[in-house]
Each structure stands twice: as structure tokens, then as C-alpha cells.
Amino acid sequence: MRADQHLLRPQPGRIPRWVLAGLVALHVLALGWQLHTRQPFFPDSDRYVQAARNLRDAGLLYALPLHEEPLQLQEYTIRPPGYPVFLLLTGGAGTAFPGLTLLLQNALSLLNLWLTLRWLARSTGGLHPWQWGAVLLLAVLAPAQFIYANVLMSETLLQTAVVVLWLSITKLLAGQWQRRTLSRTAVAAALALLIKPVFWPFAAVFLGIGVVLGWRRRRISLVAISVLPLLAASLWMARNQRQTGYFHFSSISEINLLRYNARGVLQAAQGSAAAEQFVRATLAAAERQPGFAAQQQYVQQHALAVLVQHPGTLVGQELRGVLTFFLDPGRFDVVHFLRLPQTAGSGLLQLLNQRSYAVALGYLQSLPLGLLAGLLLLLSANVARLFLVLKFSFNSRYPWAVRLGLVSLVLYVALLTGPLGAARFTVPVLPLLLAAAGAGLTRGQPSGPAEQSPTGLAS
């Protein structure tokens, strides 16, 4: 056993009942509000629900009504099958209020937090009551966790896959290379990519991990298991090719590349007018290309050309997006969930990306005082959380495997989200951030024997 192996195994520790009661109460309040308002739809919910309905009625995953002609090929692949299937199985595809779907999402959210806090309790040997109070306060001040558990969006389901993936990866990094652990990691990675396209590149990363483990252990079975996520991605891409003639994972990639990445870079470099003109011209030219594959490739090539022409601006946009990923207080989520009056025009993030700082200041001054105060409180909590995460990341008293497994997965999501960074996209890794922040409240992991796994899952 390596010298630090005992550090990778957590000390005895339990989550205080009052912390669990607080988390349950927050979910009950959020679910109660949703039952009162009966508005489980966010702006992007319609495509998930419609895809589930088309899957139920026609056996076809298509994200717009099938009676609307002509059919748009991008809608066959804009949503992976994971969440529409979940909606179909839980009644979220019907016309009635999706109570069972929301109840299960709340249960998953609580499970994710419980697994995370159990890891925190065991890996630190237990926290002082004031530290547990700080962890609960940070959870309270991350409302996206409770909001997205109560709307028809895929974030909570993806979060479950990510939490299991994180706990399993931590075991692998700690040297626990059992076939069962690798299999659980592979299944979690495959489910994650079938829920959200951001995880399909992770299939190649995981294959690399499996090849290294298989070579070091001289076990071809480990390599075979690591192929599972890539196999799942390939089968979905083959399905997409049959539907559209283009071998790809999701049309959302080209949409984001053009409408957000390239447009954002041009807005920052040349202004909004130039950005809008480029997007319109590119889409018009793409429509003249013969076939969907040629159209998507045209968009991809011209959007990438813009990014290459402005590398400094691209890096700036990426860094700003990553920072926003960690700090965004979530005005969009709070306003939509609480049914507050909508503000006209561009949002704050869009104004900042356009470097319209004077307009952004005027935007803030136009917000209701109560909402502005609440957002500043949430922002302050996010700053504190990020500070604690960084403190944990550089604390050498925690084993490198523990820190690497958590931080690398969070950074993967943050970097691939890029300029789109917002509170919504942080939800899949919110429990991980909460765990790291809680660990950052301590000086480090106490030494001594332990009896449990560092992940909180059985080997």
C-alpha cells in the first residue's frame, strides 16, 4: 500500500440530521411553489417535451411537431435521447401536470447532495457544526439546484450521472481498478453523453484512461469496458446519419459554434452589427449547400475561421465564460422560476460579452431593488464558494487523486461550456463544487486509519 493510500480512505463522519432536514425543506418549498404556479416549462423545455411526445406517438426522436412542414433535419439530432426517454417513462410527455417527473427529479437532487455530503463527511473525518452550517448556507444560496429539480430540463438527471461518474473516477485515480468500478464509470459516462452533448467528447478521454489502466494491469477486459461510452456515442451518431445523412452527435454543436461562439467573438471584436450580418450571411449561404451534411460543414468551417482570425478575443471570451460559469448568480433562472416581471432587451451577460459596460450598469440600475440585492447576495456566495474550491484544490494535505478527480471534471464542463457559461450550466457539477467548498473549510484531511471508500460508494 502506498504511503498516502490510507489518506484516500475517509475517516468516520456523518451528515448532521439538521443539514439533511434543511435540504429536504428547500426541495419541498421549491416543489410546493411549482405545484402552486404549475408552470414547469423553461424556454428550452419545449423541445425536450416534444421529442418525448414524438417518441411516444411516432417512435421518432424529433424536437418539433411532426405536422409542421417542412421537417428540419437539425431537429432530429438537437436533443440526445436521454432526457426525452426519462420524460416518456415518468409521464412528462403527457398533457397533464408532470408531478411524477418533478417528484423523481427532486429525489435525484437529494440523492446527489446526500452522496456528495457523505463523501465530504467521510473524507474530512467530519466537520464542526459551524462548517456544516456554512455548507448548508452555500447550498441555500445556490438556488439553481432546487429550481432545475422542479422544471422540465435535463440538468438534474445529468447531475446524477456526473456525481456517480465523479465518485467512480476518484476510486480509479486512487488505484481501485476493479472491473466493477470501471464498469460503473463507463455506464455513468455513457448515460451522461446520452443526456447532454457536452459529455460526448469525454468518451474519447475515458477510452484513453481505460487503455492506460489496461496496459498497466495487463488486462484487456479493462480496455473493452472503457470502449462503452464511445460505442454509445458512435451508435447515436450512426442513427443521426441515417436520419440526416450526416455522421455527427448533435446539431447543437454547430448552432452554438455559430450563434454563440463566433457571434460572441465578432461582437467583442467588431460590434453587434458585424456579428449579426455574419450570422445571417453564413446561414443564407449554408442553405444553398447541397444536403444537410454540406450545410453543417459550411457553418462549422466559417465559424471556425472567425475564431482563428481573432485568437486573443476568443481566449478572452472563453475566460470570461469560465468565470461566469462559477460566479453567475442566475438572474434568468430566478426570474423565470418565481415568475417575476421580465426585463426587455439583452441580458447582463450578453451586454458584458459585448463590452457594453455603460449599458450593463444602466441595466443593473433598472432592476427592482429587492431582486438586485438578492442577486448580489448570490454573487457573494458564489465568490466565497469559488475561493473555497481553490483553497481545496491547492491543499496538498488532501490526496492528489481526490483533488484531481473533482477539479478536472468541473473544469471539463466549464471549459467545454465556454462563452455560454451561466448558472444553468453549472448545475451538473454543483454538488461537486459544494463538496470542494466544504473541504476548503477545513485545514486538510486528518491522518489515521479509515474503513470506508473515499468516494462514499462501495467498492
LUMNUDREN-845693 format. One line per field, with one value per residue (C-alpha): residue in three letters; chain; x, y, z. Coordinates in Angstrom, 1 decimal, padded with zeros to 4 digits, always signed. Each point is the difference from the previous one (the first is absolute). Last residue first. Layout:
% LUMNUDREN-845693
gudren	[ALA / ...]
tilo	[A / ...]
u	[X / ...]
v	[Y / ...]
w	[Z / ...]
END
This chain:
% LUMNUDREN-845693
gudren	[SER / ALA / LEU / GLY / THR / PRO / SER / GLN / GLU / ALA / PRO / GLY / SER / PRO / GLN / GLY / ARG / THR / LEU / GLY / ALA / GLY / ALA / ALA / ALA / LEU / LEU / LEU / PRO / LEU / VAL / PRO / VAL / THR / PHE / ARG / ALA / ALA / GLY / LEU / PRO / GLY / THR / LEU / LEU / ALA / VAL / TYR / LEU / VAL / LEU / SER / VAL / LEU / GLY / LEU / ARG / VAL / ALA / TRP / PRO / TYR / ARG / SER / ASN / PHE / SER / PHE / LYS / LEU / VAL / LEU / PHE / LEU / ARG / ALA / VAL / ASN / ALA / SER / LEU / LEU / LEU / LEU / LEU / GLY / ALA / LEU / LEU / GLY / LEU / PRO / LEU / SER / GLN / LEU / TYR / GLY / LEU / ALA / VAL / ALA / TYR / SER / ARG / GLN / ASN / LEU / LEU / GLN / LEU / LEU / GLY / SER / GLY / ALA / THR / GLN / PRO / LEU / ARG / LEU / PHE / HIS / VAL / VAL / ASP / PHE / ARG / GLY / PRO / ASP / LEU / PHE / PHE / THR / LEU / VAL / GLY / ARG / LEU / GLU / GLN / GLY / VAL / LEU / THR / GLY / PRO / HIS / GLN / VAL / LEU / VAL / ALA / LEU / ALA / HIS / GLN / GLN / VAL / TYR / GLN / GLN / GLN / ALA / ALA / PHE / GLY / PRO / GLN / ARG / GLU / ALA / ALA / ALA / LEU / THR / ALA / ARG / VAL / PHE / GLN / GLU / ALA / ALA / ALA / SER / GLY / GLN / ALA / ALA / GLN / LEU / VAL / GLY / ARG / ALA / ASN / TYR / ARG / LEU / LEU / ASN / ILE / GLU / SER / ILE / SER / SER / PHE / HIS / PHE / TYR / GLY / THR / GLN / ARG / GLN / ASN / ARG / ALA / MET / TRP / LEU / SER / ALA / ALA / LEU / LEU / PRO / LEU / VAL / SER / ILE / ALA / VAL / LEU / SER / ILE / ARG / ARG / ARG / ARG / TRP / GLY / LEU / VAL / VAL / GLY / ILE / GLY / LEU / PHE / VAL / ALA / ALA / PHE / PRO / TRP / PHE / VAL / PRO / LYS / ILE / LEU / LEU / ALA / LEU / ALA / ALA / ALA / VAL / ALA / THR / ARG / SER / LEU / THR / ARG / ARG / GLN / TRP / GLN / GLY / ALA / LEU / LEU / LYS / THR / ILE / SER / LEU / TRP / LEU / VAL / VAL / VAL / ALA / THR / GLN / LEU / LEU / THR / GLU / SER / MET / LEU / VAL / ASN / ALA / TYR / ILE / PHE / GLN / ALA / PRO / ALA / LEU / VAL / ALA / LEU / LEU / LEU / VAL / ALA / GLY / TRP / GLN / TRP / PRO / HIS / LEU / GLY / GLY / THR / SER / ARG / ALA / LEU / TRP / ARG / LEU / THR / LEU / TRP / LEU / ASN / LEU / LEU / SER / LEU / ALA / ASN / GLN / LEU / LEU / LEU / THR / LEU / GLY / PRO / PHE / ALA / THR / GLY / ALA / GLY / GLY / THR / LEU / LEU / LEU / PHE / VAL / PRO / TYR / GLY / PRO / PRO / ARG / ILE / THR / TYR / GLU / GLN / LEU / GLN / LEU / PRO / GLU / GLU / HIS / LEU / PRO / LEU / ALA / TYR / LEU / LEU / GLY / ALA / ASP / ARG / LEU / ASN / ARG / ALA / ALA / GLN / VAL / TYR / ARG / ASP / SER / ASP / PRO / PHE / PHE / PRO / GLN / ARG / THR / HIS / LEU / GLN / TRP / GLY / LEU / ALA / LEU / VAL / HIS / LEU / ALA / VAL / LEU / GLY / ALA / LEU / VAL / TRP / ARG / PRO / ILE / ARG / GLY / PRO / GLN / PRO / ARG / LEU / LEU / HIS / GLN / ASP / ALA / ARG / MET]
tilo	[A / A / A / A / A / A / A / A / A / A / A / A / A / A / A / A / A / A / A / A / A / A / A / A / A / A / A / A / A / A / A / A / A / A / A / A / A / A / A / A / A / A / A / A / A / A / A / A / A / A / A / A / A / A / A / A / A / A / A / A / A / A / A / A / A / A / A / A / A / A / A / A / A / A / A / A / A / A / A / A / A / A / A / A / A / A / A / A / A / A / A / A / A / A / A / A / A / A / A / A / A / A / A / A / A / A / A / A / A / A / A / A / A / A / A / A / A / A / A / A / A / A / A / A / A / A / A / A / A / A / A / A / A / A / A / A / A / A / A / A / A / A / A / A / A / A / A / A / A / A / A / A / A / A / A / A / A / A / A / A / A / A / A / A / A / A / A / A / A / A / A / A / A / A / A / A / A / A / A / A / A / A / A / A / A / A / A / A / A / A / A / A / A / A / A / A / A / A / A / A / A / A / A / A / A / A / A / A / A / A / A / A / A / A / A / A / A / A / A / A / A / A / A / A / A / A / A / A / A / A / A / A / A / A / A / A / A / A / A / A / A / A / A / A / A / A / A / A / A / A / A / A / A / A / A / A / A / A / A / A / A / A / A / A / A / A / A / A / A / A / A / A / A / A / A / A / A / A / A / A / A / A / A / A / A / A / A / A / A / A / A / A / A / A / A / A / A / A / A / A / A / A / A / A / A / A / A / A / A / A / A / A / A / A / A / A / A / A / A / A / A / A / A / A / A / A / A / A / A / A / A / A / A / A / A / A / A / A / A / A / A / A / A / A / A / A / A / A / A / A / A / A / A / A / A / A / A / A / A / A / A / A / A / A / A / A / A / A / A / A / A / A / A / A / A / A / A / A / A / A / A / A / A / A / A / A / A / A / A / A / A / A / A / A / A / A / A / A / A / A / A / A / A / A / A / A / A / A / A / A / A / A / A / A / A / A / A / A / A / A / A / A / A / A / A / A / A / A / A / A / A / A / A / A / A / A / A / A / A / A / A / A / A / A / A / A / A / A / A / A / A / A / A / A / A / A / A / A / A]
u	[-016.0 / -003.0 / -000.6 / +000.9 / +002.8 / +002.8 / -000.9 / -000.5 / +001.9 / +002.5 / +003.3 / +001.6 / +000.8 / -002.4 / -001.0 / +000.8 / -000.2 / -003.8 / -002.4 / +001.4 / -001.5 / -003.4 / +000.8 / +001.2 / -003.2 / -002.2 / +001.8 / -000.5 / -003.7 / -000.3 / +001.6 / -003.1 / -001.5 / +002.9 / -001.6 / -003.1 / +002.1 / +001.6 / +003.0 / -001.0 / +003.5 / +001.6 / -002.3 / +002.8 / +002.4 / -002.5 / -001.0 / +003.6 / +001.0 / -002.6 / +001.2 / +003.7 / -000.7 / -001.7 / +002.2 / +003.2 / -000.7 / -000.9 / +002.8 / +002.6 / -000.7 / -001.2 / +002.8 / +001.4 / -002.8 / +000.2 / -003.4 / -001.6 / +000.9 / -001.2 / -003.4 / -000.1 / +000.6 / -002.6 / -002.6 / +000.7 / -000.4 / -003.2 / -001.4 / +000.7 / -001.7 / -003.1 / -000.1 / +000.4 / -002.8 / -002.3 / +000.8 / -000.7 / -003.3 / -001.1 / +001.0 / -001.9 / +002.4 / +000.4 / +003.3 / +001.5 / -001.0 / +001.6 / +003.2 / -000.2 / -000.5 / +003.1 / +001.9 / -001.0 / +003.0 / -002.1 / +000.6 / -001.0 / -003.3 / -000.7 / +000.6 / -002.3 / -002.9 / -001.0 / -003.3 / -003.1 / +000.0 / -002.4 / -002.3 / +000.5 / -001.5 / +002.0 / +001.5 / +000.6 / +001.6 / +002.1 / +001.4 / +000.8 / +001.5 / +002.4 / +002.6 / +002.7 / +003.3 / +001.5 / -001.2 / +000.5 / +003.7 / +000.0 / -001.8 / +002.3 / +003.0 / -001.5 / -000.9 / +003.5 / +001.5 / -002.2 / +000.9 / +003.7 / -000.5 / -001.9 / +000.5 / -000.1 / -003.4 / -001.4 / +001.4 / -001.7 / -003.4 / +000.7 / +001.0 / -002.8 / -002.8 / +001.3 / +000.2 / -003.6 / -001.2 / +002.0 / -001.3 / -003.6 / +000.0 / +001.2 / +001.0 / -002.3 / -001.2 / +003.6 / +000.2 / -003.0 / +001.2 / +003.4 / -001.4 / -002.4 / +002.7 / +002.6 / -002.5 / -000.9 / +003.6 / +000.8 / -002.9 / +000.8 / +003.5 / +003.4 / +002.1 / -002.4 / -003.0 / +002.2 / +001.1 / -003.5 / -001.4 / +002.7 / -000.6 / -003.7 / -002.0 / +002.6 / +001.7 / -003.2 / -002.1 / +002.8 / +000.2 / -003.8 / -000.2 / +000.9 / +002.2 / +001.1 / +000.1 / -002.1 / -002.6 / -002.8 / -002.0 / +002.4 / +003.0 / -001.7 / -000.4 / +003.7 / +000.8 / -002.0 / +001.8 / +003.3 / -000.8 / -001.0 / +003.1 / +002.2 / -001.6 / +000.5 / +003.6 / +001.3 / -001.4 / +002.1 / +003.1 / -000.5 / -000.7 / +003.4 / +001.7 / +003.8 / -000.5 / +002.1 / -001.2 / -003.7 / +000.2 / +001.6 / -002.5 / -002.9 / +001.1 / +000.3 / -003.4 / -001.3 / +001.4 / -001.5 / -003.4 / +000.4 / -000.6 / -003.6 / -000.4 / -001.1 / -002.7 / -002.3 / -002.1 / +001.5 / +003.5 / -000.7 / -001.5 / +003.2 / +002.2 / -002.1 / +000.2 / +003.7 / +000.6 / -002.1 / +001.9 / +003.4 / -001.1 / -001.3 / +003.2 / +002.0 / +002.6 / +000.1 / +003.2 / -001.1 / -000.5 / -002.5 / -001.9 / -000.1 / -001.4 / -002.8 / -001.1 / +000.2 / -002.0 / -002.7 / -000.3 / +000.0 / -002.8 / -002.1 / +000.7 / -001.1 / -003.4 / -000.1 / +001.0 / -002.5 / -002.7 / -003.7 / +000.0 / +000.0 / +003.5 / +001.3 / -001.1 / +001.3 / +003.6 / -000.2 / -000.7 / +003.7 / -000.2 / -001.8 / +002.8 / +002.6 / -001.9 / -000.1 / +003.8 / +000.4 / -002.1 / +002.0 / +003.1 / -001.7 / -000.9 / +003.6 / +000.7 / +000.6 / +003.0 / +000.7 / -000.5 / -002.9 / -002.1 / +000.8 / -000.8 / -003.3 / -000.6 / +000.4 / -002.1 / -002.7 / +000.0 / -000.4 / -002.8 / -001.8 / +000.1 / -001.1 / -003.0 / -000.8 / +000.2 / -002.3 / -002.6 / +000.2 / -000.6 / -002.8 / -001.8 / +000.2 / -003.2 / -002.2 / +000.6 / +002.3 / +003.7 / +001.1 / -001.7 / +003.0 / +001.1 / -000.5 / +001.8 / +003.0 / +000.0 / +000.0 / +002.9 / +002.3 / -000.7 / +002.4 / -001.7 / +001.0 / +000.2 / -003.3 / -000.6 / +002.9 / -001.8 / -002.8 / -003.3 / -001.8 / -002.7 / -001.4 / -001.9 / +002.9 / +000.0 / +003.6 / +002.8 / +000.1 / +000.7 / -002.3 / -002.1 / -003.0 / -002.2 / +002.3 / +003.3 / -001.9 / -001.2 / +003.5 / +001.4 / -002.7 / +000.7 / +003.8 / -000.6 / -002.5 / +002.2 / +002.5 / -001.9 / -000.8 / -003.1 / -001.2 / -002.7 / -002.5 / +000.3 / -001.1 / +001.5 / +003.2 / +000.1 / -000.6 / +002.9 / +002.3 / -001.1 / +000.3 / +003.4 / +001.2 / -001.5 / +001.8 / +003.3 / -000.7 / -000.9 / +003.2 / +002.0 / -002.0 / +000.8 / +003.7 / +001.9 / +002.1 / +003.7 / +002.5 / +003.2 / +000.3 / +002.4 / +002.2 / +002.2 / +000.6 / +001.6 / +002.4 / +003.0 / -000.9 / -001.3]
v	[-000.9 / +001.5 / +003.6 / +002.9 / +001.0 / -000.2 / -003.6 / -000.9 / -001.4 / +002.6 / +000.0 / +003.3 / +003.4 / +002.8 / +001.4 / +003.7 / +003.3 / +000.0 / +002.5 / -001.0 / -003.4 / +001.6 / +002.0 / -003.1 / -001.9 / +003.0 / +000.3 / -003.7 / +000.3 / +002.9 / -002.1 / -000.6 / +003.4 / +002.1 / +000.3 / +001.7 / +002.5 / +001.3 / -000.6 / +000.1 / +001.5 / -003.4 / -002.9 / -002.3 / +001.7 / +000.0 / -003.6 / -001.2 / +002.3 / -001.7 / -003.4 / +000.9 / +001.6 / -003.0 / -002.9 / +002.1 / +001.0 / -003.5 / -001.6 / +002.5 / -000.9 / +002.9 / +001.4 / +001.6 / +002.7 / +001.7 / -001.2 / +000.5 / +003.6 / +000.5 / -001.5 / +002.2 / +003.1 / -001.1 / -000.5 / +003.4 / +001.6 / -002.0 / +001.2 / +003.6 / -000.5 / -001.4 / +003.0 / +002.4 / -001.8 / +000.4 / +003.7 / +000.5 / -001.9 / +002.1 / +003.3 / -000.7 / -000.1 / +003.3 / +000.8 / -003.3 / +000.8 / +003.4 / -001.5 / -002.5 / +002.9 / +001.6 / -003.3 / -000.8 / -002.3 / -002.3 / -002.9 / +002.3 / +000.9 / -003.7 / -000.9 / +002.8 / -001.0 / +001.6 / +001.8 / +000.2 / -001.0 / -002.8 / +000.5 / -002.8 / -003.4 / -001.5 / -002.7 / +002.4 / +002.8 / -002.4 / -001.9 / +003.1 / +001.8 / -002.9 / +001.3 / -000.6 / -000.6 / -003.3 / -000.2 / +003.7 / -000.5 / -002.7 / +002.2 / +002.9 / -002.3 / -001.3 / +003.5 / +001.2 / -003.0 / +000.7 / +003.7 / -000.9 / -002.6 / +002.3 / -001.4 / -003.6 / +000.5 / +001.5 / -002.9 / -002.4 / +001.5 / -000.2 / -003.7 / -001.1 / +001.8 / -001.6 / -003.4 / +000.3 / +000.9 / -002.7 / -002.6 / +001.2 / -000.2 / +002.0 / +003.4 / +003.0 / +000.0 / +000.4 / +003.3 / +001.4 / -001.2 / +001.5 / +003.4 / +000.2 / -000.8 / +002.3 / +002.9 / -000.5 / +000.1 / +003.0 / +001.9 / -001.1 / +001.4 / -000.7 / -001.9 / -000.7 / -000.6 / -002.0 / -002.3 / -000.4 / -000.8 / -002.6 / -001.7 / +000.6 / -000.3 / -001.8 / -002.5 / -000.4 / -000.9 / -002.2 / -002.0 / +000.0 / -002.2 / -003.0 / -003.1 / +000.1 / -002.2 / +002.0 / -001.6 / +001.4 / -002.9 / -002.9 / +002.2 / +000.8 / -003.7 / -000.5 / +002.9 / -001.7 / -003.3 / +001.8 / +001.8 / -003.2 / -001.8 / +002.9 / -000.4 / -003.8 / -000.1 / +000.3 / -003.5 / -001.6 / +001.7 / -001.3 / -003.5 / +000.1 / -000.4 / +000.6 / +002.1 / +002.9 / -000.4 / -000.4 / +003.1 / +002.1 / -001.3 / +000.7 / +003.6 / +000.6 / -001.4 / +002.4 / +003.0 / -001.2 / -000.4 / +003.5 / +001.5 / -001.1 / +001.8 / +003.4 / -001.7 / -000.4 / -003.0 / -002.7 / +001.3 / -000.3 / -003.5 / -001.2 / +001.6 / -001.6 / -003.4 / +000.2 / +001.1 / -002.9 / -002.4 / +001.4 / -000.5 / -003.5 / -001.0 / +000.9 / +002.7 / +001.5 / +002.0 / +003.2 / +001.4 / -002.7 / +000.7 / +003.7 / -000.9 / -001.9 / +002.8 / +002.5 / -002.2 / -000.7 / +003.8 / +000.7 / -002.5 / +001.5 / +003.5 / -001.0 / -000.9 / +003.4 / +002.0 / -001.5 / +002.6 / -000.3 / +002.1 / -000.7 / -001.6 / +002.9 / +002.6 / -001.9 / -000.3 / +003.4 / +001.6 / -000.1 / +002.2 / -002.7 / -002.4 / +002.5 / +000.5 / -003.8 / -000.2 / +003.0 / -001.7 / -003.2 / +002.0 / +001.6 / -003.5 / -001.2 / -002.3 / -003.7 / -002.2 / +002.1 / -002.8 / -001.5 / +003.1 / +001.3 / -003.3 / -000.1 / +003.6 / -001.0 / -003.1 / +001.9 / +002.9 / -002.4 / -001.9 / +003.2 / +001.1 / -003.5 / +000.1 / +003.5 / -001.3 / -002.9 / +002.4 / +002.2 / -003.0 / -001.3 / +003.4 / +000.5 / +002.1 / -001.6 / +000.3 / -003.0 / -000.2 / +000.4 / -003.3 / -001.6 / -002.4 / +002.5 / +002.8 / -002.3 / -001.0 / +003.7 / +000.5 / -002.6 / +000.1 / +002.8 / +003.3 / +002.0 / -003.2 / -000.4 / +003.7 / +000.8 / -001.7 / +002.5 / -001.4 / +002.1 / +000.1 / +000.1 / -003.2 / -001.7 / +002.6 / +000.9 / -001.9 / -003.2 / -003.4 / -002.3 / -002.9 / +001.8 / +000.7 / -000.6 / +001.2 / +002.9 / +000.9 / -000.4 / +002.3 / +002.5 / +000.0 / +000.5 / +002.7 / +001.9 / +000.2 / +002.5 / +003.1 / -001.5 / -002.0 / -001.3 / +002.7 / -001.4 / +003.2 / -001.7 / -003.5 / +001.8 / +002.0 / -003.2 / -001.7 / +002.9 / -000.1 / -003.8 / +000.2 / +002.5 / -002.0 / -003.1 / +001.9 / +001.4 / -003.4 / -001.4 / +002.7 / -000.5 / -003.7 / +000.6 / -001.7 / -002.7 / -000.6 / -002.8 / +000.8 / -000.4 / -002.3 / +001.9 / +001.0 / -003.7 / -000.3 / +002.9 / -002.3 / -002.4 / -003.4]
w	[-004.0 / +001.9 / -000.7 / +002.3 / -002.3 / +002.4 / +000.8 / +003.6 / +002.9 / +001.0 / +001.8 / +001.0 / -001.4 / -000.1 / -003.4 / -000.4 / +001.6 / -000.3 / -001.6 / -003.4 / +000.4 / +000.2 / -003.1 / -001.8 / +000.9 / -001.1 / -003.3 / -000.5 / +000.8 / -002.5 / -002.8 / -002.2 / +001.1 / -001.3 / -003.5 / +001.5 / +001.9 / -003.2 / -002.3 / -003.6 / -000.9 / +000.9 / +000.8 / -001.0 / +002.4 / +003.0 / -000.5 / -000.2 / +002.9 / +002.3 / -001.0 / +000.5 / +003.4 / +001.5 / -001.2 / +000.4 / +003.6 / +001.2 / -001.9 / +001.2 / +003.6 / +002.2 / +002.1 / -003.1 / +000.2 / -003.4 / -001.3 / +003.4 / +000.2 / -003.6 / +000.9 / +003.1 / -002.1 / -002.6 / +002.8 / +001.4 / -003.4 / -000.6 / +003.4 / -000.9 / -003.3 / +001.7 / +002.4 / -002.9 / -001.8 / +003.0 / +000.3 / -003.7 / +000.3 / +003.0 / -001.7 / -003.1 / -003.0 / -002.0 / +001.7 / -001.1 / -003.7 / +000.3 / +001.1 / -002.9 / -002.4 / +001.2 / -000.1 / -003.6 / -000.3 / -002.4 / +002.4 / +002.8 / -001.7 / -000.7 / +003.6 / +001.2 / -002.1 / -003.3 / -000.5 / +002.3 / +003.6 / +001.0 / +003.0 / +002.6 / -000.6 / +002.9 / -002.3 / -002.9 / +002.1 / +002.1 / -003.0 / -002.1 / +003.0 / +000.6 / +002.3 / -002.6 / +001.8 / -001.0 / -003.6 / -000.3 / +000.6 / -002.6 / -002.5 / +000.6 / -000.5 / -003.3 / -001.2 / +000.7 / -001.7 / -003.1 / +000.0 / -000.1 / -002.7 / -002.3 / -003.5 / +001.2 / +001.6 / -003.2 / -002.1 / +002.5 / -000.8 / -003.7 / +000.2 / +002.3 / -001.9 / -003.3 / +001.7 / +001.2 / -003.5 / -001.7 / +002.3 / -000.4 / -003.8 / -002.9 / +001.3 / -000.6 / +003.6 / +001.1 / -001.9 / +001.8 / +003.4 / -000.5 / -001.2 / +002.9 / +002.6 / -001.6 / -000.1 / +003.6 / +001.1 / -002.1 / +001.5 / +003.6 / +000.0 / -001.6 / +002.5 / +002.9 / -002.1 / -002.4 / +002.8 / +001.3 / -003.5 / -000.6 / +003.4 / +000.5 / -003.2 / -002.2 / +002.4 / +002.0 / -003.0 / -001.4 / +003.2 / +000.5 / -003.1 / +002.2 / -000.3 / -003.6 / -003.1 / -002.5 / -002.2 / +002.1 / +001.5 / -000.8 / +001.0 / +003.3 / +000.8 / -000.8 / +002.4 / +002.7 / -000.5 / +000.0 / +003.3 / +001.7 / -001.3 / +001.2 / +003.5 / +000.0 / -001.3 / +003.6 / +000.8 / -002.8 / +001.2 / +003.5 / -001.4 / -001.8 / +003.4 / +000.2 / +003.1 / -001.4 / -003.5 / +001.0 / +002.2 / -002.8 / -002.5 / +002.3 / +000.7 / -003.7 / -000.6 / +002.7 / -001.8 / -003.3 / +001.6 / +001.7 / -003.5 / +000.4 / +003.3 / -001.1 / -002.2 / +003.0 / +001.1 / -002.2 / +000.9 / +003.7 / -000.4 / -001.7 / +002.6 / +002.8 / -001.6 / -000.5 / +003.6 / +001.3 / -002.2 / +001.2 / +003.6 / -000.6 / -001.9 / +003.1 / -000.6 / +003.5 / -000.4 / +001.5 / -003.5 / -000.7 / +003.2 / -000.8 / -003.4 / +001.6 / +002.3 / -002.9 / -002.4 / +002.6 / +000.6 / -003.8 / -000.7 / +002.8 / -001.3 / -003.5 / +001.4 / +001.9 / -003.1 / -002.5 / +000.2 / +000.7 / +003.1 / +003.7 / +000.5 / -002.1 / +002.6 / +003.0 / -001.1 / -001.8 / +003.4 / +001.0 / +003.1 / +002.0 / -000.8 / +001.1 / +003.2 / +000.5 / -000.4 / +002.4 / +002.6 / -000.4 / +000.7 / +003.1 / +001.2 / -000.3 / -002.9 / -000.1 / -000.8 / -003.0 / -002.6 / +001.8 / +000.5 / -003.5 / -001.7 / +001.9 / -001.0 / -003.7 / +000.2 / +001.9 / -002.5 / -002.9 / +001.7 / +000.9 / -003.7 / -001.1 / +002.3 / -001.2 / -003.6 / +001.0 / +001.4 / -003.1 / -002.4 / +002.2 / +000.0 / -003.7 / -000.2 / -002.6 / -003.8 / -000.1 / -000.7 / +003.6 / +000.9 / +001.6 / -002.7 / -002.8 / +001.9 / +000.6 / -003.7 / -000.9 / +002.5 / -001.4 / -003.7 / -001.1 / -001.0 / -003.2 / -002.0 / -001.9 / +000.3 / -002.2 / -002.9 / +000.0 / -001.2 / -002.5 / +001.2 / +003.5 / +000.6 / +001.7 / +002.9 / +000.8 / +001.9 / -002.1 / +001.6 / -001.9 / +001.3 / -001.3 / +003.0 / +002.9 / -001.7 / -001.4 / +003.5 / +001.5 / -002.7 / +000.7 / +003.7 / -000.5 / -002.7 / +002.1 / +003.1 / -001.5 / +001.2 / +003.4 / +000.6 / +003.3 / +000.4 / +002.6 / +002.1 / +003.2 / -000.7 / -001.0 / +003.3 / +001.9 / -001.9 / +001.0 / +003.6 / +000.2 / -001.5 / +002.5 / +002.8 / -001.1 / +000.0 / +003.5 / +001.4 / -001.4 / +001.7 / +003.2 / -000.1 / +000.2 / -002.9 / +001.5 / +000.5 / +000.4 / -001.9 / -003.7 / -001.9 / -002.4 / +003.0 / +000.7 / -003.5 / +000.7 / +000.7 / -002.8 / +000.9]
END
